[in-house]
Amino acid sequence: MTEFRFILFASASLLACTGFGRAGEAWERIAPYFSPPEAFQDDFGDFPSPLKFADGSEVKSAEDWAKRREEIRTQWHELMGPWPEVITEPEVEVLKTERREDF
């Protein structure tokens, strides 16, 4: 849902910035960017499907997906290492303060 809101916001911003008086004109201008170019329409590359386990069997249920998700996570951690701990209290050092106008 957040991605949809961003697209909606970006579209509205485009309308405001480009000075289009009618939404139809704006849509005609941005519509081509909502689908891939014809040359790549059915080309999904040689990427492995995330819906297949490492042994080649397919994910067929929510339970399977939970297992596959853990498999992906394990592979990721083997390649990149574990995710670092979240910094909840970062150390901040103010290098310079300058008062400008009213802010």
Gaussian input, Z-matrix of N, CA and C with variables (Angstrom, degrees):
# hf/3-21g

backbone

0 1
 N
 C     1     B1
 C     2     B2     1     A1
 N     3     B3     2     A2     1     D1
 C     4     B4     3     A3     2     D2
 C     5     B5     4     A4     3     D3
 N     6     B6     5     A5     4     D4
 C     7     B7     6     A6     5     D5
 C     8     B8     7     A7     6     D6
 N     9     B9     8     A8     7     D7
 C    10    B10     9     A9     8     D8
 C    11    B11    10    A10     9     D9
 N    12    B12    11    A11    10    D10
 C    13    B13    12    A12    11    D11
 C    14    B14    13    A13    12    D12
 N    15    B15    14    A14    13    D13
 C    16    B16    15    A15    14    D14
 C    17    B17    16    A16    15    D15
 N    18    B18    17    A17    16    D16
 C    19    B19    18    A18    17    D17
 C    20    B20    19    A19    18    D18
 N    21    B21    20    A20    19    D19
 C    22    B22    21    A21    20    D20
 C    23    B23    22    A22    21    D21
 N    24    B24    23    A23    22    D22
 C    25    B25    24    A24    23    D23
 C    26    B26    25    A25    24    D24
 N    27    B27    26    A26    25    D25
 C    28    B28    27    A27    26    D26
 C    29    B29    28    A28    27    D27
 N    30    B30    29    A29    28    D28
 C    31    B31    30    A30    29    D29
 C    32    B32    31    A31    30    D30
 N    33    B33    32    A32    31    D31
 C    34    B34    33    A33    32    D32
 C    35    B35    34    A34    33    D33
 N    36    B36    35    A35    34    D34
 C    37    B37    36    A36    35    D35
 C    38    B38    37    A37    36    D36
 N    39    B39    38    A38    37    D37
 C    40    B40    39    A39    38    D38
 C    41    B41    40    A40    39    D39
 N    42    B42    41    A41    40    D40
 C    43    B43    42    A42    41    D41
 C    44    B44    43    A43    42    D42
 N    45    B45    44    A44    43    D43
 C    46    B46    45    A45    44    D44
 C    47    B47    46    A46    45    D45
 N    48    B48    47    A47    46    D46
 C    49    B49    48    A48    47    D47
 C    50    B50    49    A49    48    D48
 N    51    B51    50    A50    49    D49
 C    52    B52    51    A51    50    D50
 C    53    B53    52    A52    51    D51
 N    54    B54    53    A53    52    D52
 C    55    B55    54    A54    53    D53
 C    56    B56    55    A55    54    D54
 N    57    B57    56    A56    55    D55
 C    58    B58    57    A57    56    D56
 C    59    B59    58    A58    57    D57
 N    60    B60    59    A59    58    D58
 C    61    B61    60    A60    59    D59
 C    62    B62    61    A61    60    D60
 N    63    B63    62    A62    61    D61
 C    64    B64    63    A63    62    D62
 C    65    B65    64    A64    63    D63
 N    66    B66    65    A65    64    D64
 C    67    B67    66    A66    65    D65
 C    68    B68    67    A67    66    D66
 N    69    B69    68    A68    67    D67
 C    70    B70    69    A69    68    D68
 C    71    B71    70    A70    69    D69
 N    72    B72    71    A71    70    D70
 C    73    B73    72    A72    71    D71
 C    74    B74    73    A73    72    D72
 N    75    B75    74    A74    73    D73
 C    76    B76    75    A75    74    D74
 C    77    B77    76    A76    75    D75
 N    78    B78    77    A77    76    D76
 C    79    B79    78    A78    77    D77
 C    80    B80    79    A79    78    D78
 N    81    B81    80    A80    79    D79
 C    82    B82    81    A81    80    D80
 C    83    B83    82    A82    81    D81
 N    84    B84    83    A83    82    D82
 C    85    B85    84    A84    83    D83
 C    86    B86    85    A85    84    D84
 N    87    B87    86    A86    85    D85
 C    88    B88    87    A87    86    D86
 C    89    B89    88    A88    87    D87
 N    90    B90    89    A89    88    D88
 C    91    B91    90    A90    89    D89
 C    92    B92    91    A91    90    D90
 N    93    B93    92    A92    91    D91
 C    94    B94    93    A93    92    D92
 C    95    B95    94    A94    93    D93
 N    96    B96    95    A95    94    D94
 C    97    B97    96    A96    95    D95
 C    98    B98    97    A97    96    D96
 N    99    B99    98    A98    97    D97
 C   100   B100    99    A99    98    D98
 C   101   B101   100   A100    99    D99
 N   102   B102   101   A101   100   D100
 C   103   B103   102   A102   101   D101
 C   104   B104   103   A103   102   D102
 N   105   B105   104   A104   103   D103
 C   106   B106   105   A105   104   D104
 C   107   B107   106   A106   105   D105
 N   108   B108   107   A107   106   D106
 C   109   B109   108   A108   107   D107
 C   110   B110   109   A109   108   D108
 N   111   B111   110   A110   109   D109
 C   112   B112   111   A111   110   D110
 C   113   B113   112   A112   111   D111
 N   114   B114   113   A113   112   D112
 C   115   B115   114   A114   113   D113
 C   116   B116   115   A115   114   D114
 N   117   B117   116   A116   115   D115
 C   118   B118   117   A117   116   D116
 C   119   B119   118   A118   117   D117
 N   120   B120   119   A119   118   D118
 C   121   B121   120   A120   119   D119
 C   122   B122   121   A121   120   D120
 N   123   B123   122   A122   121   D121
 C   124   B124   123   A123   122   D122
 C   125   B125   124   A124   123   D123
 N   126   B126   125   A125   124   D124
 C   127   B127   126   A126   125   D125
 C   128   B128   127   A127   126   D126
 N   129   B129   128   A128   127   D127
 C   130   B130   129   A129   128   D128
 C   131   B131   130   A130   129   D129
 N   132   B132   131   A131   130   D130
 C   133   B133   132   A132   131   D131
 C   134   B134   133   A133   132   D132
 N   135   B135   134   A134   133   D133
 C   136   B136   135   A135   134   D134
 C   137   B137   136   A136   135   D135
 N   138   B138   137   A137   136   D136
 C   139   B139   138   A138   137   D137
 C   140   B140   139   A139   138   D138
 N   141   B141   140   A140   139   D139
 C   142   B142   141   A141   140   D140
 C   143   B143   142   A142   141   D141
 N   144   B144   143   A143   142   D142
 C   145   B145   144   A144   143   D143
 C   146   B146   145   A145   144   D144
 N   147   B147   146   A146   145   D145
 C   148   B148   147   A147   146   D146
 C   149   B149   148   A148   147   D147
 N   150   B150   149   A149   148   D148
 C   151   B151   150   A150   149   D149
 C   152   B152   151   A151   150   D150
 N   153   B153   152   A152   151   D151
 C   154   B154   153   A153   152   D152
 C   155   B155   154   A154   153   D153
 N   156   B156   155   A155   154   D154
 C   157   B157   156   A156   155   D155
 C   158   B158   157   A157   156   D156
 N   159   B159   158   A158   157   D157
 C   160   B160   159   A159   158   D158
 C   161   B161   160   A160   159   D159
 N   162   B162   161   A161   160   D160
 C   163   B163   162   A162   161   D161
 C   164   B164   163   A163   162   D162
 N   165   B165   164   A164   163   D163
 C   166   B166   165   A165   164   D164
 C   167   B167   166   A166   165   D165
 N   168   B168   167   A167   166   D166
 C   169   B169   168   A168   167   D167
 C   170   B170   169   A169   168   D168
 N   171   B171   170   A170   169   D169
 C   172   B172   171   A171   170   D170
 C   173   B173   172   A172   171   D171
 N   174   B174   173   A173   172   D172
 C   175   B175   174   A174   173   D173
 C   176   B176   175   A175   174   D174
 N   177   B177   176   A176   175   D175
 C   178   B178   177   A177   176   D176
 C   179   B179   178   A178   177   D177
 N   180   B180   179   A179   178   D178
 C   181   B181   180   A180   179   D179
 C   182   B182   181   A181   180   D180
 N   183   B183   182   A182   181   D181
 C   184   B184   183   A183   182   D182
 C   185   B185   184   A184   183   D183
 N   186   B186   185   A185   184   D184
 C   187   B187   186   A186   185   D185
 C   188   B188   187   A187   186   D186
 N   189   B189   188   A188   187   D187
 C   190   B190   189   A189   188   D188
 C   191   B191   190   A190   189   D189
 N   192   B192   191   A191   190   D190
 C   193   B193   192   A192   191   D191
 C   194   B194   193   A193   192   D192
 N   195   B195   194   A194   193   D193
 C   196   B196   195   A195   194   D194
 C   197   B197   196   A196   195   D195
 N   198   B198   197   A197   196   D196
 C   199   B199   198   A198   197   D197
 C   200   B200   199   A199   198   D198
 N   201   B201   200   A200   199   D199
 C   202   B202   201   A201   200   D200
 C   203   B203   202   A202   201   D201
 N   204   B204   203   A203   202   D202
 C   205   B205   204   A204   203   D203
 C   206   B206   205   A205   204   D204
 N   207   B207   206   A206   205   D205
 C   208   B208   207   A207   206   D206
 C   209   B209   208   A208   207   D207
 N   210   B210   209   A209   208   D208
 C   211   B211   210   A210   209   D209
 C   212   B212   211   A211   210   D210
 N   213   B213   212   A212   211   D211
 C   214   B214   213   A213   212   D212
 C   215   B215   214   A214   213   D213
 N   216   B216   215   A215   214   D214
 C   217   B217   216   A216   215   D215
 C   218   B218   217   A217   216   D216
 N   219   B219   218   A218   217   D217
 C   220   B220   219   A219   218   D218
 C   221   B221   220   A220   219   D219
 N   222   B222   221   A221   220   D220
 C   223   B223   222   A222   221   D221
 C   224   B224   223   A223   222   D222
 N   225   B225   224   A224   223   D223
 C   226   B226   225   A225   224   D224
 C   227   B227   226   A226   225   D225
 N   228   B228   227   A227   226   D226
 C   229   B229   228   A228   227   D227
 C   230   B230   229   A229   228   D228
 N   231   B231   230   A230   229   D229
 C   232   B232   231   A231   230   D230
 C   233   B233   232   A232   231   D231
 N   234   B234   233   A233   232   D232
 C   235   B235   234   A234   233   D233
 C   236   B236   235   A235   234   D234
 N   237   B237   236   A236   235   D235
 C   238   B238   237   A237   236   D236
 C   239   B239   238   A238   237   D237
 N   240   B240   239   A239   238   D238
 C   241   B241   240   A240   239   D239
 C   242   B242   241   A241   240   D240
 N   243   B243   242   A242   241   D241
 C   244   B244   243   A243   242   D242
 C   245   B245   244   A244   243   D243
 N   246   B246   245   A245   244   D244
 C   247   B247   246   A246   245   D245
 C   248   B248   247   A247   246   D246
 N   249   B249   248   A248   247   D247
 C   250   B250   249   A249   248   D248
 C   251   B251   250   A250   249   D249
 N   252   B252   251   A251   250   D250
 C   253   B253   252   A252   251   D251
 C   254   B254   253   A253   252   D252
 N   255   B255   254   A254   253   D253
 C   256   B256   255   A255   254   D254
 C   257   B257   256   A256   255   D255
 N   258   B258   257   A257   256   D256
 C   259   B259   258   A258   257   D257
 C   260   B260   259   A259   258   D258
 N   261   B261   260   A260   259   D259
 C   262   B262   261   A261   260   D260
 C   263   B263   262   A262   261   D261
 N   264   B264   263   A263   262   D262
 C   265   B265   264   A264   263   D263
 C   266   B266   265   A265   264   D264
 N   267   B267   266   A266   265   D265
 C   268   B268   267   A267   266   D266
 C   269   B269   268   A268   267   D267
 N   270   B270   269   A269   268   D268
 C   271   B271   270   A270   269   D269
 C   272   B272   271   A271   270   D270
 N   273   B273   272   A272   271   D271
 C   274   B274   273   A273   272   D272
 C   275   B275   274   A274   273   D273
 N   276   B276   275   A275   274   D274
 C   277   B277   276   A276   275   D275
 C   278   B278   277   A277   276   D276
 N   279   B279   278   A278   277   D277
 C   280   B280   279   A279   278   D278
 C   281   B281   280   A280   279   D279
 N   282   B282   281   A281   280   D280
 C   283   B283   282   A282   281   D281
 C   284   B284   283   A283   282   D282
 N   285   B285   284   A284   283   D283
 C   286   B286   285   A285   284   D284
 C   287   B287   286   A286   285   D285
 N   288   B288   287   A287   286   D286
 C   289   B289   288   A288   287   D287
 C   290   B290   289   A289   288   D288
 N   291   B291   290   A290   289   D289
 C   292   B292   291   A291   290   D290
 C   293   B293   292   A292   291   D291
 N   294   B294   293   A293   292   D292
 C   295   B295   294   A294   293   D293
 C   296   B296   295   A295   294   D294
 N   297   B297   296   A296   295   D295
 C   298   B298   297   A297   296   D296
 C   299   B299   298   A298   297   D297
 N   300   B300   299   A299   298   D298
 C   301   B301   300   A300   299   D299
 C   302   B302   301   A301   300   D300
 N   303   B303   302   A302   301   D301
 C   304   B304   303   A303   302   D302
 C   305   B305   304   A304   303   D303
 N   306   B306   305   A305   304   D304
 C   307   B307   306   A306   305   D305
 C   308   B308   307   A307   306   D306

   B1=1.4473
   B2=1.5175
   B3=1.3330
   B4=1.4556
   B5=1.5213
   B6=1.3463
   B7=1.4578
   B8=1.5278
   B9=1.3347
   B10=1.4583
   B11=1.5242
   B12=1.3418
   B13=1.4648
   B14=1.5214
   B15=1.3348
   B16=1.4538
   B17=1.5243
   B18=1.3344
   B19=1.4663
   B20=1.5181
   B21=1.3251
   B22=1.4588
   B23=1.5201
   B24=1.3379
   B25=1.4593
   B26=1.5258
   B27=1.3427
   B28=1.4621
   B29=1.5234
   B30=1.3192
   B31=1.4666
   B32=1.5214
   B33=1.3359
   B34=1.4689
   B35=1.5225
   B36=1.3344
   B37=1.4592
   B38=1.5260
   B39=1.3178
   B40=1.4563
   B41=1.5214
   B42=1.3167
   B43=1.4601
   B44=1.5198
   B45=1.3229
   B46=1.4563
   B47=1.5286
   B48=1.3227
   B49=1.4604
   B50=1.5198
   B51=1.3081
   B52=1.4618
   B53=1.5170
   B54=1.3222
   B55=1.4510
   B56=1.5163
   B57=1.3263
   B58=1.4520
   B59=1.5170
   B60=1.3022
   B61=1.4550
   B62=1.5251
   B63=1.3065
   B64=1.4641
   B65=1.5162
   B66=1.3170
   B67=1.4703
   B68=1.5232
   B69=1.3318
   B70=1.4624
   B71=1.5129
   B72=1.3106
   B73=1.4669
   B74=1.5194
   B75=1.3201
   B76=1.4633
   B77=1.5159
   B78=1.3212
   B79=1.4647
   B80=1.5214
   B81=1.3118
   B82=1.4609
   B83=1.5316
   B84=1.3130
   B85=1.4620
   B86=1.5348
   B87=1.3392
   B88=1.4658
   B89=1.5281
   B90=1.3232
   B91=1.4654
   B92=1.5317
   B93=1.3336
   B94=1.4649
   B95=1.5272
   B96=1.3207
   B97=1.4581
   B98=1.5283
   B99=1.3215
   B100=1.4590
   B101=1.5289
   B102=1.3115
   B103=1.4620
   B104=1.5318
   B105=1.3451
   B106=1.4655
   B107=1.5323
   B108=1.3298
   B109=1.4638
   B110=1.5315
   B111=1.3061
   B112=1.4663
   B113=1.5262
   B114=1.3270
   B115=1.4694
   B116=1.5261
   B117=1.3287
   B118=1.4620
   B119=1.5257
   B120=1.3116
   B121=1.4638
   B122=1.5356
   B123=1.3239
   B124=1.4649
   B125=1.5237
   B126=1.3197
   B127=1.4626
   B128=1.5195
   B129=1.3347
   B130=1.4505
   B131=1.5267
   B132=1.3213
   B133=1.4589
   B134=1.5169
   B135=1.3108
   B136=1.4639
   B137=1.5273
   B138=1.3147
   B139=1.4546
   B140=1.5202
   B141=1.3262
   B142=1.4669
   B143=1.5237
   B144=1.3137
   B145=1.4534
   B146=1.5233
   B147=1.3252
   B148=1.4698
   B149=1.5275
   B150=1.3330
   B151=1.4592
   B152=1.5271
   B153=1.3306
   B154=1.4640
   B155=1.5221
   B156=1.3270
   B157=1.4635
   B158=1.5244
   B159=1.3155
   B160=1.4656
   B161=1.5268
   B162=1.3472
   B163=1.4682
   B164=1.5321
   B165=1.3452
   B166=1.4566
   B167=1.5162
   B168=1.3338
   B169=1.4698
   B170=1.5309
   B171=1.3455
   B172=1.4564
   B173=1.5183
   B174=1.3246
   B175=1.4623
   B176=1.5230
   B177=1.3356
   B178=1.4661
   B179=1.5211
   B180=1.3379
   B181=1.4682
   B182=1.5219
   B183=1.3213
   B184=1.4643
   B185=1.5265
   B186=1.3224
   B187=1.4630
   B188=1.5337
   B189=1.3463
   B190=1.4701
   B191=1.5305
   B192=1.3379
   B193=1.4597
   B194=1.5292
   B195=1.3306
   B196=1.4670
   B197=1.5302
   B198=1.3344
   B199=1.4717
   B200=1.5305
   B201=1.3372
   B202=1.4702
   B203=1.5252
   B204=1.3130
   B205=1.4639
   B206=1.5320
   B207=1.3137
   B208=1.4654
   B209=1.5269
   B210=1.3402
   B211=1.4623
   B212=1.5290
   B213=1.3333
   B214=1.4710
   B215=1.5247
   B216=1.3308
   B217=1.4687
   B218=1.5366
   B219=1.3180
   B220=1.4701
   B221=1.5229
   B222=1.3380
   B223=1.4677
   B224=1.5304
   B225=1.3370
   B226=1.4688
   B227=1.5342
   B228=1.3371
   B229=1.4601
   B230=1.5264
   B231=1.3299
   B232=1.4628
   B233=1.5270
   B234=1.3285
   B235=1.4622
   B236=1.5241
   B237=1.3413
   B238=1.4588
   B239=1.5210
   B240=1.3207
   B241=1.4591
   B242=1.5211
   B243=1.3186
   B244=1.4611
   B245=1.5279
   B246=1.3154
   B247=1.4585
   B248=1.5266
   B249=1.3384
   B250=1.4639
   B251=1.5295
   B252=1.3130
   B253=1.4622
   B254=1.5239
   B255=1.3157
   B256=1.4607
   B257=1.5265
   B258=1.3280
   B259=1.4638
   B260=1.5287
   B261=1.3247
   B262=1.4670
   B263=1.5230
   B264=1.3330
   B265=1.4636
   B266=1.5340
   B267=1.3516
   B268=1.4614
   B269=1.5285
   B270=1.3186
   B271=1.4548
   B272=1.5258
   B273=1.3207
   B274=1.4592
   B275=1.5233
   B276=1.3198
   B277=1.4600
   B278=1.5226
   B279=1.3284
   B280=1.4597
   B281=1.5232
   B282=1.3047
   B283=1.4532
   B284=1.5212
   B285=1.3484
   B286=1.4530
   B287=1.5235
   B288=1.3120
   B289=1.4540
   B290=1.5171
   B291=1.3283
   B292=1.4595
   B293=1.5162
   B294=1.3082
   B295=1.4722
   B296=1.5153
   B297=1.3487
   B298=1.4620
   B299=1.5024
   B300=1.2954
   B301=1.4657
   B302=1.5095
   B303=1.3326
   B304=1.4564
   B305=1.5145
   B306=1.2988
   B307=1.4632
   B308=1.5078
   A1=111.06
   A2=117.62
   A3=120.87
   A4=110.67
   A5=116.79
   A6=120.51
   A7=110.17
   A8=117.20
   A9=121.24
   A10=110.38
   A11=116.54
   A12=120.14
   A13=110.38
   A14=116.82
   A15=120.07
   A16=110.20
   A17=116.75
   A18=120.36
   A19=110.19
   A20=116.48
   A21=121.06
   A22=110.23
   A23=116.98
   A24=121.60
   A25=110.45
   A26=116.17
   A27=120.18
   A28=110.91
   A29=116.70
   A30=120.27
   A31=110.83
   A32=116.13
   A33=120.12
   A34=110.20
   A35=116.46
   A36=120.70
   A37=110.41
   A38=116.02
   A39=120.45
   A40=110.16
   A41=116.16
   A42=119.96
   A43=111.29
   A44=115.94
   A45=120.36
   A46=111.54
   A47=116.92
   A48=121.27
   A49=113.42
   A50=117.42
   A51=119.63
   A52=112.79
   A53=117.17
   A54=120.16
   A55=113.91
   A56=118.09
   A57=119.89
   A58=109.43
   A59=116.16
   A60=119.92
   A61=111.54
   A62=116.39
   A63=119.82
   A64=109.65
   A65=115.48
   A66=120.39
   A67=110.80
   A68=117.25
   A69=120.92
   A70=112.59
   A71=116.24
   A72=120.38
   A73=110.79
   A74=115.66
   A75=119.99
   A76=110.11
   A77=116.39
   A78=119.20
   A79=110.81
   A80=117.88
   A81=120.71
   A82=110.80
   A83=115.59
   A84=119.32
   A85=112.32
   A86=117.87
   A87=119.51
   A88=113.96
   A89=118.78
   A90=122.58
   A91=113.80
   A92=120.29
   A93=119.51
   A94=113.96
   A95=117.89
   A96=121.01
   A97=112.85
   A98=117.77
   A99=121.36
   A100=112.54
   A101=117.98
   A102=121.35
   A103=108.12
   A104=116.78
   A105=119.03
   A106=111.55
   A107=116.72
   A108=120.09
   A109=109.87
   A110=116.59
   A111=122.02
   A112=112.32
   A113=117.74
   A114=121.42
   A115=112.10
   A116=117.39
   A117=121.30
   A118=113.05
   A119=117.67
   A120=122.84
   A121=113.10
   A122=117.22
   A123=120.67
   A124=112.37
   A125=117.11
   A126=121.50
   A127=108.86
   A128=116.53
   A129=121.10
   A130=111.66
   A131=117.03
   A132=121.30
   A133=111.97
   A134=115.26
   A135=122.05
   A136=111.54
   A137=116.58
   A138=121.02
   A139=110.55
   A140=116.70
   A141=118.53
   A142=110.12
   A143=116.27
   A144=120.82
   A145=110.49
   A146=118.06
   A147=119.41
   A148=111.38
   A149=116.95
   A150=121.13
   A151=112.30
   A152=116.42
   A153=121.49
   A154=108.56
   A155=114.71
   A156=120.21
   A157=109.63
   A158=117.43
   A159=122.26
   A160=111.55
   A161=117.31
   A162=120.36
   A163=112.64
   A164=117.78
   A165=121.92
   A166=114.91
   A167=118.34
   A168=119.67
   A169=109.88
   A170=115.95
   A171=121.04
   A172=112.88
   A173=114.61
   A174=121.99
   A175=106.69
   A176=116.99
   A177=120.15
   A178=113.66
   A179=117.98
   A180=119.88
   A181=109.44
   A182=115.28
   A183=120.48
   A184=110.50
   A185=116.58
   A186=119.99
   A187=110.70
   A188=115.36
   A189=119.51
   A190=110.33
   A191=115.61
   A192=119.02
   A193=110.86
   A194=117.68
   A195=120.54
   A196=109.93
   A197=116.28
   A198=120.30
   A199=110.77
   A200=115.93
   A201=120.11
   A202=110.18
   A203=116.30
   A204=121.23
   A205=110.08
   A206=116.64
   A207=120.80
   A208=110.66
   A209=116.97
   A210=120.87
   A211=110.38
   A212=116.41
   A213=121.36
   A214=109.62
   A215=115.58
   A216=120.60
   A217=111.02
   A218=116.93
   A219=121.27
   A220=110.36
   A221=116.85
   A222=120.77
   A223=110.57
   A224=115.51
   A225=120.67
   A226=109.97
   A227=116.45
   A228=120.13
   A229=111.59
   A230=117.62
   A231=120.13
   A232=110.96
   A233=116.54
   A234=121.19
   A235=112.95
   A236=116.49
   A237=121.35
   A238=114.66
   A239=116.87
   A240=119.77
   A241=109.10
   A242=117.27
   A243=119.40
   A244=112.21
   A245=115.35
   A246=121.91
   A247=108.61
   A248=118.70
   A249=119.57
   A250=111.85
   A251=115.63
   A252=120.49
   A253=109.88
   A254=116.62
   A255=122.08
   A256=108.73
   A257=116.31
   A258=120.52
   A259=106.96
   A260=116.56
   A261=120.53
   A262=112.46
   A263=116.95
   A264=120.61
   A265=108.75
   A266=116.07
   A267=118.89
   A268=111.37
   A269=116.13
   A270=121.02
   A271=107.97
   A272=116.42
   A273=121.50
   A274=108.50
   A275=115.90
   A276=121.31
   A277=107.96
   A278=117.28
   A279=122.03
   A280=107.55
   A281=116.81
   A282=121.42
   A283=112.25
   A284=116.59
   A285=119.60
   A286=108.47
   A287=116.80
   A288=122.41
   A289=107.88
   A290=116.55
   A291=120.65
   A292=108.78
   A293=115.99
   A294=120.37
   A295=108.45
   A296=115.69
   A297=121.05
   A298=109.28
   A299=117.01
   A300=123.80
   A301=110.68
   A302=117.58
   A303=121.33
   A304=113.12
   A305=117.42
   A306=118.58
   A307=111.18
   D1=-36.46
   D2=-179.90
   D3=-62.48
   D4=-40.27
   D5=179.91
   D6=-62.37
   D7=-40.35
   D8=178.47
   D9=-62.56
   D10=-43.04
   D11=179.66
   D12=-62.61
   D13=-38.60
   D14=178.71
   D15=-63.93
   D16=-45.02
   D17=179.31
   D18=-61.26
   D19=-42.58
   D20=178.51
   D21=-62.04
   D22=-45.24
   D23=178.94
   D24=-62.58
   D25=-45.09
   D26=-179.00
   D27=-62.94
   D28=-39.62
   D29=178.77
   D30=-65.26
   D31=-43.61
   D32=179.23
   D33=-64.08
   D34=-39.71
   D35=178.83
   D36=-64.19
   D37=-39.94
   D38=178.45
   D39=-61.11
   D40=-43.44
   D41=178.22
   D42=-60.08
   D43=-44.87
   D44=-178.01
   D45=-66.68
   D46=-41.66
   D47=-175.65
   D48=-74.94
   D49=-32.22
   D50=-175.83
   D51=-87.39
   D52=-10.46
   D53=177.41
   D54=75.45
   D55=18.95
   D56=177.89
   D57=-66.84
   D58=130.59
   D59=179.34
   D60=-82.85
   D61=-27.95
   D62=-177.83
   D63=-119.16
   D64=139.49
   D65=179.91
   D66=-63.43
   D67=-32.88
   D68=-179.92
   D69=-58.94
   D70=-41.63
   D71=178.94
   D72=-62.95
   D73=-44.12
   D74=-179.24
   D75=-64.44
   D76=-45.08
   D77=-178.70
   D78=-61.00
   D79=-42.03
   D80=178.77
   D81=-59.15
   D82=-34.15
   D83=-178.37
   D84=-75.35
   D85=-37.42
   D86=-176.01
   D87=-97.03
   D88=-14.16
   D89=-176.76
   D90=-52.89
   D91=-40.51
   D92=-178.62
   D93=-60.90
   D94=-21.05
   D95=-176.92
   D96=-86.03
   D97=0.69
   D98=-179.96
   D99=-95.14
   D100=1.63
   D101=176.03
   D102=-144.47
   D103=154.99
   D104=-177.17
   D105=-70.83
   D106=157.36
   D107=175.87
   D108=-58.51
   D109=151.77
   D110=-176.38
   D111=-53.60
   D112=-36.64
   D113=-178.84
   D114=-63.09
   D115=-25.09
   D116=-177.57
   D117=-111.28
   D118=10.16
   D119=-174.36
   D120=-52.84
   D121=-46.85
   D122=-177.68
   D123=-115.17
   D124=16.50
   D125=-179.81
   D126=-100.29
   D127=106.64
   D128=-178.36
   D129=-101.28
   D130=8.29
   D131=177.75
   D132=76.43
   D133=-176.05
   D134=-178.82
   D135=-99.87
   D136=29.48
   D137=-177.47
   D138=-78.98
   D139=142.33
   D140=177.17
   D141=-70.27
   D142=145.88
   D143=179.66
   D144=-71.80
   D145=133.81
   D146=175.43
   D147=-69.98
   D148=-11.43
   D149=-179.55
   D150=-95.34
   D151=20.57
   D152=174.17
   D153=-128.07
   D154=132.24
   D155=176.73
   D156=-67.21
   D157=164.60
   D158=179.43
   D159=-57.96
   D160=-28.84
   D161=179.34
   D162=-83.09
   D163=-0.37
   D164=177.72
   D165=97.33
   D166=-13.23
   D167=179.16
   D168=-72.18
   D169=154.04
   D170=-173.99
   D171=-93.65
   D172=150.10
   D173=173.17
   D174=-78.49
   D175=124.19
   D176=-175.99
   D177=-123.20
   D178=-4.99
   D179=-177.80
   D180=-150.50
   D181=171.56
   D182=177.31
   D183=-62.49
   D184=-37.34
   D185=178.39
   D186=-64.85
   D187=-40.78
   D188=176.72
   D189=-61.26
   D190=-41.29
   D191=-178.58
   D192=-63.43
   D193=-39.02
   D194=177.62
   D195=-59.92
   D196=-40.69
   D197=178.65
   D198=-68.31
   D199=-42.49
   D200=-179.72
   D201=-65.29
   D202=-40.15
   D203=178.72
   D204=-59.50
   D205=-43.83
   D206=178.16
   D207=-65.58
   D208=-36.85
   D209=177.45
   D210=-62.91
   D211=-43.95
   D212=178.71
   D213=-62.33
   D214=-44.63
   D215=-179.59
   D216=-61.72
   D217=-43.30
   D218=179.09
   D219=-61.85
   D220=-44.85
   D221=178.83
   D222=-61.92
   D223=-41.50
   D224=-180.00
   D225=-61.44
   D226=-45.88
   D227=-179.07
   D228=-66.24
   D229=-32.93
   D230=175.89
   D231=-65.22
   D232=-37.67
   D233=-178.84
   D234=-79.17
   D235=-45.67
   D236=-170.70
   D237=-107.11
   D238=-12.82
   D239=-173.89
   D240=89.57
   D241=164.89
   D242=-178.57
   D243=-68.67
   D244=155.94
   D245=178.57
   D246=-66.24
   D247=135.31
   D248=-179.31
   D249=-69.57
   D250=158.41
   D251=177.74
   D252=-63.42
   D253=147.60
   D254=177.99
   D255=-72.11
   D256=133.87
   D257=177.91
   D258=-85.46
   D259=107.89
   D260=-176.56
   D261=-89.09
   D262=-26.03
   D263=179.19
   D264=-131.67
   D265=79.27
   D266=-177.42
   D267=-67.58
   D268=149.83
   D269=174.91
   D270=-83.23
   D271=124.38
   D272=-177.74
   D273=-119.00
   D274=132.54
   D275=178.63
   D276=-122.55
   D277=119.63
   D278=177.96
   D279=-79.68
   D280=118.60
   D281=-177.35
   D282=-89.36
   D283=-31.28
   D284=-177.06
   D285=-159.95
   D286=142.50
   D287=174.93
   D288=-125.61
   D289=131.72
   D290=179.53
   D291=-139.43
   D292=123.88
   D293=-179.76
   D294=-86.54
   D295=128.46
   D296=-179.30
   D297=-130.29
   D298=127.86
   D299=177.38
   D300=46.79
   D301=-128.50
   D302=-175.41
   D303=-108.11
   D304=23.77
   D305=177.45
   D306=-139.83

